[in-house]
Amino acid sequence: MGGLLPRSNAKRKQTMSIEILKDTLSKIRILPKRDFESSQEFKAYFEKHKKLIFNATEQRVQQSKDNKTQKEYYSGKKMSYSKSNGYSE
């Protein structure tokens, strides 16, 4: 399996790359706003900025013994339970 990084190295490089990307986007003043103090601030921001980008990742969760909770987290993939972590611009 030449060329593949061990998971710990891959995660470290991913984290470092994200920090470099954030720093670069901030310097050229196009870093997306991610935190709002109120719903009014959120609304005012999107009245000026019409484009919304949403990105989500799945995070595995342990299968619950409770049937209702299982249905809530079942991803539709065989034997996979996960929750979605999303963020938007």
Secondary structure, 3 states (H helix, E strand, C coil): CCCCCCHHHHHHHHHHHHHHHHHHHHHCCCCCCCCCCCHHHHHHHHHHCCCCCEEEEEEECCCCCCHHHHHHHECCCCCCEEEEEEEEC
